[in-house]
């Protein structure tokens, strides 16, 4: 199934307050195609299901039952959601198709999956793995970690959102921003021990914001630095259950398609100046060619590199978890973990790990050397943990934090013990087990393919979970995703606060 969102500029609405959460709905004037299913408790009696769900419809029912403010009726967030329930192990996945508040639709790449299971020693475990964003960067002379974005580097957060391009382009032609979302259907092997699914965002548009991750002063600049389009951003997942070895392994394959357009934006005496780069050269917005330097030559000259940012959380009832790499605590730290695994333990039992060493290399498809896109070279990726405050306390992510705090309201009336444990931890960016950034130092705007591995250490049971218990799981999974998409709407809220910040006029 394919969903399409297109825009030519954007309209900005005034803020609407939902409880303590201020969501600024910055929406593109657009058309969109969608289909929505309904979740019911009986769904969770099944071994699996795959649905496209309007999350806000789902959230409205929970808000009413909890006596909390109900999201407006014209708010919709269409999520592709998969549920797998085999051998006492449950996985719930959510990926955003588009979001709307009545006037149009906006596509933001959002991916999360969570797992619920018992360990061989009987511990009750809930984990969540969340993709936050693409982060472009280049190393400075003061860089702390070569080939990995750190607080001393030049960083650009890559978010797709409906910024008012009229403020920049004025009376000249502006980019035609069209994104398509394709669902990769959920399939399984005959023995139900291997499952595959995914999503692909094509012709994806992203706006680059200058971002600062200094834990003491996390912030971003409110004037965009660039607009980019990528051929695609693809997420593929493969779950393999091995009851004999008590393992459930998820391989997450990421594809960052080659960049096709780059609009550089800077200010000249407060007047926006724009240059458009593509595969043939550099142009003014009116189409006049000003240089033969193309997009890929520019990115190479400026040494622009690409990375992805994710965070991991875990919850174990009646136990405290610790997260280590070679006996080093990775929580709120900066450690290069490229060559091995981050292990999560509870009471001396390993419950989960993320493996970067087995899939350290990524593929880079050099478009200029092979226009057919079939040949590639391999390079080493770099994965490093990062301090939480630089992201969790950054105004760029304020709605992430706010919406995540709604999760305990869903859990409380279902499992009081889980509520007490989860309310300040499992879905809070500030209390994340760890943030990690995987970078691709050799980039030049070309296609990147990479696939880290996640392993849960599980007990096995022939009994599938009942509907009430895992209706809780879908609520948590859905709100994880809703929290992340909130970042797309909070940006405009901070523009007025950011006007005093001097916009950078250099991209290096």
C-alpha positions as CSV (number, residue, x, y, z in Angstrom):
1,X,0.0,0.0,0.0
2,X,1.3,3.5,-0.9
3,X,0.4,6.7,0.8
4,X,1.3,10.1,-0.7
5,X,1.8,13.5,0.9
6,X,2.6,16.6,-1.2
7,X,3.1,20.3,-0.5
8,X,4.1,23.6,-1.9
9,X,4.9,25.6,1.1
10,X,3.1,25.5,4.5
11,X,0.5,27.2,6.7
12,X,1.1,27.7,10.4
13,X,-1.7,27.5,12.9
14,X,-1.8,29.1,16.3
15,X,-0.8,26.8,19.2
16,X,-3.5,24.5,20.7
17,X,-2.8,23.3,24.3
18,X,-3.5,19.7,25.2
19,X,-3.1,19.4,28.9
20,X,0.5,20.3,29.8
21,X,1.5,19.6,26.2
22,X,1.7,22.5,23.7
23,X,1.5,21.1,20.2
24,X,2.2,23.6,17.4
25,X,0.5,22.1,14.4
26,X,2.7,23.1,11.5
27,X,1.0,21.5,8.5
28,X,1.6,21.5,4.8
29,X,-1.2,22.3,2.4
30,X,-1.5,18.9,0.9
31,X,-3.5,16.0,-0.3
32,X,-3.2,12.6,1.2
33,X,-4.5,9.0,0.7
34,X,-5.0,6.7,3.7
35,X,-6.9,3.7,5.0
36,X,-7.5,3.1,8.6
37,X,-8.3,0.0,10.6
38,X,-9.7,-0.3,14.1
39,X,-7.9,-2.1,17.0
40,X,-10.0,-4.3,19.3
41,X,-9.1,-6.5,22.3
42,X,-9.8,-9.6,20.2
43,X,-6.9,-8.7,18.0
44,X,-4.5,-9.7,20.7
45,X,-5.8,-13.2,20.9
46,X,-4.2,-13.7,17.5
47,X,-0.7,-14.9,16.8
48,X,-0.1,-11.8,14.8
49,X,-1.8,-8.9,13.0
50,X,-0.9,-6.1,10.7
51,X,-3.0,-2.9,10.6
52,X,-2.9,0.8,9.6
53,X,-4.3,2.5,12.7
54,X,-5.3,6.1,13.4
55,X,-3.4,6.5,16.6
56,X,-5.3,9.6,17.8
57,X,-8.6,7.7,17.5
58,X,-7.0,5.1,19.7
59,X,-5.6,7.7,22.1
60,X,-8.9,9.4,22.4
61,X,-10.5,6.3,23.8
62,X,-7.8,6.1,26.4
63,X,-7.9,9.8,27.3
64,X,-11.6,9.5,28.0
65,X,-11.3,6.5,30.3
66,X,-8.5,8.2,32.2
67,X,-10.4,11.4,32.6
68,X,-7.8,13.4,30.7
69,X,-8.2,16.0,28.0
70,X,-9.2,14.4,24.7
71,X,-7.3,15.2,21.5
72,X,-9.4,17.2,19.0
73,X,-11.5,15.1,16.7
74,X,-9.7,16.4,13.6
75,X,-6.3,15.2,14.8
76,X,-5.2,12.0,13.1
77,X,-1.9,10.1,13.0
78,X,-1.9,7.1,10.7
79,X,0.5,4.4,11.9
80,X,1.5,1.1,10.3
81,X,1.5,-1.3,13.2
82,X,2.5,-5.0,13.4
83,X,2.0,-7.4,16.3
84,X,3.8,-10.8,16.7
85,X,2.9,-13.1,19.6
86,X,4.9,-16.4,19.5
87,X,6.2,-18.7,22.2
88,X,5.5,-16.2,25.1
89,X,7.4,-13.4,23.2
90,X,5.5,-10.3,22.0
91,X,6.9,-7.7,19.6
92,X,4.9,-4.5,18.7
93,X,6.1,-2.2,15.9
94,X,4.9,1.2,14.8
95,X,5.8,3.3,11.8
96,X,4.3,6.7,10.9
97,X,2.5,7.0,7.5
98,X,1.3,10.6,7.9
99,X,-0.3,13.0,10.4
100,X,-3.0,15.6,10.0
101,X,-5.0,18.1,11.9
102,X,-7.7,18.7,9.4
103,X,-6.0,20.9,6.8
104,X,-3.4,18.5,5.3
105,X,-0.9,15.7,5.9
106,X,2.7,15.7,6.9
107,X,5.1,12.7,6.6
108,X,7.8,12.3,9.2
109,X,10.0,9.2,9.3
110,X,9.2,7.6,12.7
111,X,10.1,4.1,13.7
112,X,9.9,2.2,17.0
113,X,9.5,-1.4,18.1
114,X,9.2,-2.8,21.6
115,X,9.4,-6.3,23.0
116,X,7.8,-7.9,26.0
117,X,8.9,-11.3,27.3
118,X,10.1,-13.2,30.3
119,X,13.7,-14.2,30.7
120,X,14.9,-17.8,31.3
121,X,15.0,-16.9,35.0
122,X,11.5,-15.5,35.0
123,X,12.1,-11.7,34.9
124,X,9.3,-9.7,33.3
125,X,11.0,-7.4,30.7
126,X,9.8,-4.6,28.5
127,X,12.2,-2.9,26.1
128,X,11.8,-0.2,23.5
129,X,14.0,0.8,20.6
130,X,13.3,4.1,18.9
131,X,14.7,5.8,15.8
132,X,14.8,9.6,16.3
133,X,16.4,11.2,13.2
134,X,19.0,11.6,10.6
135,X,21.9,13.9,11.8
136,X,24.3,15.4,9.2
137,X,27.6,16.7,10.5
138,X,31.2,17.6,9.8
139,X,34.2,17.3,12.0
140,X,35.8,20.5,13.2
141,X,39.3,21.1,14.4
142,X,38.0,20.8,18.0
143,X,36.2,17.5,17.3
144,X,36.2,15.1,20.3
145,X,35.5,12.0,18.3
146,X,36.7,11.7,14.7
147,X,34.0,10.5,12.3
148,X,31.3,10.7,14.9
149,X,29.1,13.7,15.6
150,X,29.9,15.3,19.0
151,X,29.1,18.6,20.7
152,X,32.2,20.3,19.2
153,X,31.2,19.4,15.6
154,X,28.9,21.2,13.2
155,X,25.6,19.4,13.5
156,X,22.4,19.6,11.4
157,X,19.3,17.8,12.6
158,X,17.3,16.5,9.6
159,X,13.6,16.8,10.2
160,X,10.8,16.7,7.7
161,X,8.2,19.2,8.6
162,X,5.9,21.9,7.1
163,X,7.9,25.0,7.5
164,X,6.5,28.1,5.7
165,X,8.8,28.2,2.7
166,X,7.2,31.5,1.7
167,X,9.3,33.2,4.3
168,X,12.4,32.2,2.4
169,X,11.4,32.0,-1.3
170,X,9.1,35.0,-1.4
171,X,8.3,35.7,-5.0
172,X,10.5,33.0,-6.7
173,X,9.6,29.3,-7.3
174,X,10.0,27.1,-4.3
175,X,10.7,23.3,-4.0
176,X,7.9,21.0,-4.8
177,X,7.9,18.7,-1.7
178,X,6.3,15.4,-2.4
179,X,6.7,12.3,-0.2
180,X,5.4,8.8,-0.6
181,X,5.1,6.2,2.1
182,X,5.2,2.5,1.1
183,X,4.4,-0.4,3.5
184,X,6.4,-3.6,3.3
185,X,3.9,-6.3,4.4
186,X,4.4,-8.5,7.4
187,X,5.3,-12.0,6.3
188,X,6.4,-15.1,8.2
189,X,8.0,-18.5,7.7
190,X,5.7,-21.6,7.9
191,X,6.9,-22.4,11.4
192,X,6.3,-18.8,12.5
193,X,9.8,-18.4,13.8
194,X,10.9,-15.8,11.2
195,X,9.1,-12.6,10.5
196,X,9.8,-9.7,8.1
197,X,8.2,-6.3,7.6
198,X,9.1,-2.6,7.0
199,X,8.4,0.8,5.6
200,X,9.9,2.9,2.8
201,X,9.6,6.7,2.5
202,X,10.4,7.8,-1.0
203,X,11.3,11.3,-2.4
204,X,11.6,12.3,1.3
205,X,12.0,16.0,2.1
206,X,14.0,17.1,5.2
207,X,14.8,20.5,6.6
208,X,18.2,20.9,8.3
209,X,18.4,22.8,11.6
210,X,21.6,23.8,13.2
211,X,21.7,21.8,16.4
212,X,23.9,22.0,19.5
213,X,24.1,19.0,21.9
214,X,26.3,20.5,24.6
215,X,24.7,18.9,27.7
216,X,25.1,22.2,29.6
217,X,23.3,24.2,26.9
218,X,21.4,22.0,24.4
219,X,19.6,24.1,21.8
220,X,18.9,24.7,18.1
221,X,18.7,27.6,15.8
222,X,15.2,28.5,14.6
223,X,16.1,29.4,11.0
224,X,16.6,26.4,8.7
225,X,20.0,26.0,7.1
226,X,19.0,23.7,4.2
227,X,16.3,21.7,2.6
228,X,17.1,18.3,1.1
229,X,15.4,15.5,-0.7
230,X,16.4,11.9,-0.6
231,X,15.4,9.2,-3.0
232,X,14.3,7.1,0.0
233,X,14.6,6.3,3.6
234,X,13.9,2.6,4.2
235,X,13.5,0.5,7.3
236,X,13.4,-3.3,7.1
237,X,13.1,-5.6,10.0
238,X,13.7,-9.4,10.4
239,X,12.7,-11.2,13.6
240,X,14.2,-14.7,14.2
241,X,13.0,-16.7,17.2
242,X,15.2,-19.4,18.5
243,X,13.4,-21.1,21.4
244,X,16.2,-23.7,21.8
245,X,18.8,-21.0,22.5
246,X,16.3,-18.7,24.3
247,X,16.9,-15.9,21.8
248,X,14.7,-13.5,19.8
249,X,16.9,-11.5,17.4
250,X,15.8,-8.5,15.4
251,X,18.0,-7.2,12.5
252,X,17.1,-3.7,11.6
253,X,18.3,-2.7,8.1
254,X,18.5,1.0,7.3
255,X,18.8,2.4,3.8
256,X,19.4,6.1,3.4
257,X,18.8,6.8,-0.3
258,X,21.0,9.2,-2.3
259,X,20.4,12.8,-1.9
260,X,18.9,14.3,-5.1
261,X,18.5,18.0,-4.2
262,X,20.0,20.5,-1.7
263,X,18.8,24.0,-1.2
264,X,21.3,25.9,0.9
265,X,19.9,28.9,2.9
266,X,21.7,31.7,4.5
267,X,21.0,35.3,5.4
268,X,22.6,38.4,3.8
269,X,21.7,41.3,6.0
270,X,18.6,39.4,7.2
271,X,17.5,38.7,3.6
272,X,17.3,34.9,2.8
273,X,19.6,33.8,0.1
274,X,19.1,30.4,-1.6
275,X,21.2,28.2,-3.8
276,X,19.9,25.0,-5.3
277,X,22.3,22.1,-6.0
278,X,21.5,18.9,-7.9
279,X,23.4,16.4,-10.0
280,X,24.1,18.9,-12.7
281,X,25.3,22.0,-10.9
282,X,24.3,24.9,-8.7
283,X,21.4,27.2,-9.5
284,X,19.5,30.2,-8.2
285,X,15.8,29.7,-7.3
286,X,14.9,31.3,-10.7
287,X,16.8,28.5,-12.5
288,X,19.9,30.5,-13.5
289,X,23.0,28.3,-13.3
290,X,25.8,29.9,-11.2
291,X,28.3,27.0,-10.9
292,X,29.2,23.6,-12.4
293,X,29.8,22.2,-8.9
294,X,27.1,19.6,-8.3
295,X,25.5,18.4,-5.1
296,X,27.9,15.4,-4.6
297,X,31.0,17.5,-5.3
298,X,29.8,20.1,-2.7
299,X,29.1,17.5,0.0
300,X,32.5,16.0,-0.6
301,X,34.3,19.4,-0.5
302,X,32.5,20.4,2.7
303,X,33.2,16.9,4.2
304,X,29.5,16.5,5.1
305,X,28.9,13.1,6.8
306,X,25.7,11.3,7.8
307,X,24.5,9.6,10.9
308,X,21.4,8.2,12.6
309,X,20.3,8.8,16.2
310,X,18.4,6.2,18.3
311,X,17.7,5.6,22.0
312,X,17.1,2.4,24.0
313,X,15.1,1.8,27.1
314,X,14.3,-1.2,29.2
315,X,12.2,-2.1,32.2
316,X,12.3,-5.1,34.5
317,X,9.9,-5.5,37.3
318,X,11.6,-5.9,40.7
319,X,15.1,-5.4,39.3
320,X,17.4,-2.5,38.3
321,X,19.1,-2.7,34.9
322,X,22.6,-1.8,34.0
323,X,24.0,-1.3,30.5
324,X,27.6,-2.0,29.7
325,X,30.2,-2.3,27.0
326,X,33.3,-4.1,27.9
327,X,32.4,-3.5,31.6
328,X,32.0,0.2,31.0
329,X,28.7,1.8,31.9
330,X,27.2,3.3,28.7
331,X,24.4,5.2,30.3
332,X,24.8,9.0,29.8
333,X,28.3,8.4,28.6
334,X,30.5,8.8,25.4
335,X,32.0,5.4,24.4
336,X,32.9,4.0,21.0
337,X,30.9,0.8,20.8
338,X,31.5,0.1,17.1
339,X,33.4,-3.2,17.6
340,X,31.0,-5.0,20.0
341,X,27.8,-5.2,22.0
342,X,26.0,-3.2,24.6
343,X,24.5,-5.6,27.1
344,X,21.6,-4.9,29.4
345,X,21.5,-7.0,32.6
346,X,19.2,-7.3,35.6
347,X,20.3,-9.1,38.8
348,X,23.3,-10.7,37.0
349,X,21.1,-12.0,34.2
350,X,21.6,-10.8,30.6
351,X,18.2,-9.7,29.3
352,X,19.0,-7.8,26.1
353,X,21.9,-6.6,23.9
354,X,22.5,-4.5,20.8
355,X,25.3,-5.8,18.6
356,X,27.2,-3.3,16.4
357,X,30.3,-5.5,15.8
358,X,28.9,-8.2,13.6
359,X,27.5,-5.6,11.1
360,X,30.1,-2.9,11.5
361,X,30.5,-2.3,7.8
362,X,28.0,-0.4,5.7
363,X,27.5,-0.3,1.9
364,X,28.0,3.0,0.0
365,X,26.7,3.1,-3.6
366,X,28.7,5.7,-5.6
367,X,26.2,7.3,-7.9
368,X,28.7,9.2,-9.9
369,X,30.9,6.1,-10.6
370,X,27.9,3.9,-11.3
371,X,24.7,5.6,-12.4
372,X,22.8,2.3,-12.3
373,X,23.3,2.1,-8.6
374,X,24.4,-1.5,-8.5
375,X,28.0,-1.3,-7.4
376,X,29.0,-0.4,-3.9
377,X,32.0,-0.2,-1.6
378,X,32.1,-1.1,2.1
379,X,33.3,1.2,4.9
380,X,33.4,0.9,8.7
381,X,30.6,2.7,10.5
382,X,31.2,4.3,13.8
383,X,28.8,3.9,16.7
384,X,29.2,5.9,19.9
385,X,26.9,6.5,22.9
386,X,26.1,10.1,23.7
387,X,25.0,12.1,26.8
388,X,21.3,12.1,27.2
389,X,20.9,15.8,28.1
390,X,22.1,17.0,24.7
391,X,19.1,15.4,23.1
392,X,16.5,14.8,25.9
393,X,16.7,18.5,27.1
394,X,17.1,20.0,23.7
395,X,14.0,22.2,22.8
396,X,14.0,20.3,19.5
397,X,12.6,17.3,21.4
398,X,10.3,18.9,24.0
399,X,7.2,17.3,22.8
400,X,8.9,13.9,22.8
401,X,9.3,14.2,26.5
402,X,5.8,15.6,27.1
403,X,3.9,13.0,25.2
404,X,5.9,10.1,26.6
405,X,4.6,11.1,30.1
406,X,1.1,10.2,29.0
407,X,2.0,6.5,28.8
408,X,1.7,5.7,32.5
409,X,-2.0,6.9,32.4
410,X,-2.6,4.1,30.0
411,X,-0.7,1.5,32.1
412,X,-2.0,2.5,35.5
413,X,-5.5,1.0,35.3
414,X,-4.2,-2.3,33.7
415,X,-1.1,-3.1,35.8
416,X,-0.4,-0.9,38.9
417,X,3.0,-2.5,39.5
418,X,4.1,-1.8,35.9
419,X,2.8,1.7,36.3
420,X,4.9,2.5,39.3
421,X,8.0,1.2,37.6
422,X,7.4,2.7,34.2
423,X,6.1,6.2,35.0
424,X,9.5,7.8,35.2
425,X,11.7,5.5,33.2
426,X,10.6,3.2,30.3
427,X,9.5,5.9,27.8
428,X,11.4,8.9,29.0
429,X,14.2,10.3,27.0
430,X,15.8,11.8,30.1
431,X,16.0,8.4,31.7
432,X,16.9,6.4,28.6
433,X,19.2,3.5,29.1
434,X,21.4,5.1,26.5
435,X,21.4,7.2,23.3
436,X,23.6,6.0,20.5
437,X,24.7,7.5,17.2
438,X,25.8,5.4,14.2
439,X,27.7,7.5,11.7
440,X,28.7,6.9,8.1
441,X,32.0,8.9,7.6
442,X,32.2,8.2,3.9
443,X,29.0,9.7,2.5
444,X,29.0,12.3,-0.3
445,X,25.2,12.2,-0.5
446,X,25.2,8.6,-1.9
447,X,23.0,5.6,-0.9
448,X,23.9,4.0,2.5
449,X,22.8,0.5,3.7
450,X,23.5,-0.8,7.2
451,X,21.9,-3.3,9.7
452,X,22.6,-3.5,13.4
453,X,21.2,-6.4,15.5
454,X,19.1,-6.5,18.6
455,X,18.8,-9.7,20.7
456,X,16.4,-10.4,23.6
457,X,17.1,-13.4,25.9
458,X,13.8,-15.1,26.4
459,X,12.1,-17.9,28.2
460,X,9.8,-19.9,25.9
461,X,6.2,-20.8,26.3
462,X,3.6,-22.3,24.0
463,X,1.0,-20.0,25.5
464,X,0.2,-16.7,23.7
465,X,-0.6,-13.6,25.7
466,X,-4.2,-12.6,26.4
467,X,-5.9,-9.6,24.9
468,X,-6.1,-7.4,27.9
469,X,-2.4,-7.6,28.8
470,X,-1.2,-6.8,25.4
471,X,-3.7,-4.1,24.7
472,X,-1.4,-2.3,27.1
473,X,1.5,-3.2,24.9
474,X,0.0,-1.6,21.8
475,X,-0.9,1.5,23.7
476,X,2.7,1.9,24.8
477,X,4.1,1.2,21.3
478,X,1.7,3.6,19.8
479,X,2.5,6.4,22.2
480,X,6.3,5.9,21.7
481,X,5.7,6.7,18.1
482,X,3.3,9.6,18.8
483,X,5.9,11.1,21.1
484,X,8.6,11.0,18.4
485,X,6.3,12.6,15.8
486,X,5.6,15.4,18.2
487,X,9.0,16.8,17.4
488,X,7.8,17.7,14.0
489,X,5.2,20.0,15.5
490,X,7.1,21.6,18.4
491,X,9.7,23.4,16.1
492,X,7.6,26.4,15.3
493,X,6.8,26.9,19.0
494,X,10.4,27.7,19.6
495,X,11.0,30.0,16.6
496,X,10.0,33.1,18.5
497,X,12.3,32.1,21.4
498,X,15.1,31.4,18.9
499,X,15.0,34.8,17.1
500,X,17.7,36.1,19.3
501,X,20.0,33.4,18.3
502,X,22.3,34.5,15.6
503,X,21.9,32.2,12.5
504,X,25.0,30.6,11.2
505,X,26.1,31.8,7.7
506,X,28.5,28.9,7.1
507,X,27.8,25.2,6.6
508,X,31.3,24.1,7.5
